[in-house]
Amino acid sequence: MPLENDLLLRTIRKEKTERTPVWLMRQAGRILPEYRSVRNSLSGFKELVETPELAAEVTIQPVDILNVDAAIIFSDILVIPEAMGLSYEMVEKKGPWFPETIKTKADLTHLHVAEAEDVSYTIRAIEVTKKELNGRVPIIGFAGAPWTIFAYMVEGSGSKTFSKARALLYTDPVLTHKLLQMITESTVNYLMGQVNAGVNVVQVFDSWAGILSPYQYEEFSLPYISQICDAIQEVPKTVFAKDAYFARASFNKLDCHTVGLDWCMDVQESRELIPDKVLQGNFDPCALYGSEEEIAHNVKTMLKAFGPFHHIANLGHGVYPDTDPEKVKFFVQTVKEMSQNLR
């Protein structure tokens, strides 16, 4: 099905474009009253993730309300450990929590490599979204990077240090690599299921990349992200690794099309380190708390920093839940207007 708005895909392919495409990480939900209305009618976050028709509804909301150039499917990176056999709970105002964690090699006997059908609710949500959008904008699928998923499976929850997960890299690297490989194979199967269901782009989120040392990242994260990129050949791929300043040159070697930058990564330096990829980002989410005048100034600064090169405007991380939706609308519209005028 041809897309009405294929600006994101043309940018990724480095084709001629009339302006910069824009979407936001975590745009599906959080800031929108319409999302909260759906969310509050359910038992919790997980029920929304696991109800395809409602997940599709909140996926489409930011396309309708914020006028972004792409939809990203509403789901969670932690569906993979659950599909592998390690269930999690989403505790209100605290985040994810795993009643059981991976500590020893024996714990791996309770896990299996997940197939796409083990996450059938997300696959179905993509199919419903595809039908409802009817070609208006591309759909982005996603998964967590193996290291980030590993960190939650070992730690059991979010953490400032992830000391349990990081300790296992030193105390049992064999177990570490075995679990990372299982996560990687599960992720490939899951993303291929998303591709077959109709997504146009996939993004890999390495949310906890920055807590590893450079040499650990080279051993315990990059090879597994590379496997995923090599396995998915049907659609473009984006890699976003928060705080992974030290790995930017390595990202240029990956078989991906786009690399996301967080707001602390210098654009010109990143362009020199990642010359072959389209860059995505890197507006500071906190800048959206500013006035419209300040937001416009910062959008102009961002666009000038990326210059004439192909660029996908986004935040340097997910939008914060207390952000005013009107400020987000203003950001999206300002990117569209300013980038068109700068061409």
VENTAZI-V96346 format. One record per residue. N is the residue number from 1. RES is the residue in one small letter. SS is DSSP state (@ for helix, = for strand, . for the rest). BURIAL is 1 if it has 16 or more other C-alpha atoms within 10 Angstrom, else 0. Layout:
BEGIN
N:RES:SS:BURIAL
N:RES:SS:BURIAL
END
This chain:
BEGIN
1:m:.:0
2:p:.:0
3:l:.:0
4:e:.:0
5:n:=:0
6:d:.:1
7:l:@:1
8:l:@:1
9:l:@:1
10:r:@:0
11:t:@:1
12:i:@:1
13:r:.:0
14:k:.:0
15:e:.:0
16:k:.:0
17:t:.:0
18:e:.:0
19:r:.:1
20:t:.:1
21:p:=:1
22:v:=:1
23:w:.:1
24:l:.:1
25:m:.:1
26:r:.:1
27:q:.:1
28:a:.:1
29:g:.:1
30:r:.:1
31:i:.:1
32:l:.:1
33:p:@:0
34:e:@:0
35:y:@:1
36:r:@:0
37:s:@:0
38:v:@:0
39:r:@:1
40:n:@:0
41:s:.:0
42:l:.:0
43:s:.:0
44:g:.:0
45:f:@:1
46:k:@:1
47:e:@:0
48:l:@:1
49:v:@:1
50:e:.:1
51:t:.:0
52:p:@:1
53:e:@:1
54:l:@:1
55:a:@:1
56:a:@:1
57:e:@:1
58:v:@:1
59:t:@:1
60:i:@:1
61:q:@:1
62:p:@:1
63:v:@:1
64:d:@:0
65:i:@:0
66:l:.:1
67:n:.:1
68:v:.:1
69:d:.:1
70:a:=:1
71:a:=:1
72:i:=:1
73:i:.:1
74:f:.:1
75:s:.:1
76:d:.:0
77:i:.:1
78:l:.:1
79:v:@:1
80:i:@:1
81:p:@:1
82:e:@:1
83:a:@:1
84:m:@:1
85:g:.:1
86:l:.:1
87:s:.:1
88:y:.:1
89:e:=:1
90:m:=:0
91:v:=:0
92:e:.:0
93:k:.:0
94:k:.:0
95:g:=:0
96:p:=:1
97:w:=:1
98:f:.:1
99:p:.:0
100:e:.:0
101:t:.:1
102:i:.:1
103:k:.:1
104:t:.:0
105:k:@:0
106:a:@:0
107:d:@:0
108:l:@:1
109:t:@:0
110:h:@:0
111:l:.:1
112:h:.:1
113:v:.:1
114:a:.:1
115:e:.:1
116:a:@:1
117:e:@:0
118:d:@:1
119:v:@:1
120:s:@:1
121:y:@:1
122:t:@:1
123:i:@:1
124:r:@:1
125:a:@:1
126:i:@:1
127:e:@:1
128:v:@:1
129:t:@:1
130:k:@:1
131:k:@:0
132:e:@:0
133:l:@:1
134:n:.:0
135:g:.:1
136:r:.:1
137:v:=:1
138:p:=:1
139:i:=:1
140:i:=:1
141:g:=:1
142:f:=:1
143:a:=:1
144:g:=:1
145:a:.:1
146:p:@:1
147:w:@:1
148:t:@:1
149:i:@:1
150:f:@:1
151:a:@:1
152:y:@:1
153:m:@:1
154:v:@:1
155:e:@:1
156:g:.:1
157:s:=:1
158:g:.:0
159:s:.:0
160:k:.:0
161:t:.:0
162:f:.:1
163:s:@:0
164:k:@:1
165:a:@:1
166:r:@:1
167:a:@:0
168:l:@:1
169:l:@:1
170:y:@:0
171:t:@:0
172:d:.:0
173:p:@:0
174:v:@:0
175:l:@:1
176:t:@:1
177:h:@:1
178:k:@:0
179:l:@:1
180:l:@:1
181:q:@:1
182:m:@:1
183:i:@:1
184:t:@:1
185:e:@:1
186:s:@:1
187:t:@:1
188:v:@:1
189:n:@:1
190:y:@:1
191:l:@:1
192:m:@:1
193:g:@:1
194:q:@:1
195:v:@:1
196:n:@:0
197:a:@:1
198:g:.:1
199:v:.:1
200:n:.:1
201:v:=:1
202:v:=:1
203:q:=:1
204:v:=:1
205:f:=:1
206:d:=:1
207:s:.:1
208:w:.:1
209:a:@:1
210:g:@:1
211:i:@:1
212:l:.:1
213:s:.:0
214:p:@:0
215:y:@:0
216:q:@:0
217:y:@:1
218:e:@:0
219:e:@:0
220:f:@:1
221:s:.:1
222:l:@:1
223:p:@:1
224:y:@:1
225:i:@:1
226:s:@:1
227:q:@:1
228:i:@:1
229:c:@:1
230:d:@:0
231:a:@:0
232:i:.:1
233:q:.:0
234:e:.:0
235:v:.:0
236:p:=:1
237:k:=:1
238:t:=:1
239:v:=:1
240:f:=:1
241:a:=:1
242:k:.:1
243:d:.:1
244:a:.:1
245:y:@:1
246:f:@:0
247:a:@:1
248:r:@:1
249:a:@:0
250:s:@:0
251:f:@:1
252:n:.:1
253:k:.:0
254:l:.:1
255:d:.:1
256:c:.:1
257:h:.:1
258:t:=:1
259:v:=:1
260:g:=:1
261:l:.:1
262:d:.:1
263:w:.:1
264:c:.:0
265:m:.:1
266:d:.:0
267:v:@:1
268:q:@:0
269:e:@:0
270:s:@:1
271:r:@:1
272:e:@:0
273:l:@:1
274:i:.:1
275:p:.:0
276:d:.:1
277:k:.:1
278:v:=:1
279:l:=:1
280:q:=:1
281:g:=:1
282:n:=:1
283:f:=:1
284:d:.:1
285:p:@:1
286:c:@:0
287:a:@:1
288:l:@:1
289:y:@:1
290:g:.:0
291:s:.:0
292:e:@:1
293:e:@:0
294:e:@:0
295:i:@:1
296:a:@:1
297:h:@:0
298:n:@:1
299:v:@:1
300:k:@:1
301:t:@:0
302:m:@:1
303:l:@:1
304:k:@:0
305:a:@:0
306:f:@:1
307:g:.:0
308:p:.:0
309:f:.:0
310:h:.:1
311:h:=:1
312:i:=:1
313:a:=:1
314:n:=:1
315:l:=:1
316:g:.:1
317:h:.:1
318:g:.:0
319:v:.:1
320:y:.:1
321:p:.:0
322:d:.:0
323:t:.:1
324:d:.:0
325:p:@:1
326:e:@:0
327:k:@:1
328:v:@:1
329:k:@:0
330:f:@:1
331:f:@:1
332:v:@:1
333:q:@:1
334:t:@:1
335:v:@:1
336:k:@:1
337:e:@:0
338:m:@:1
339:s:@:1
340:q:@:0
341:n:@:0
342:l:@:0
343:r:.:0
END
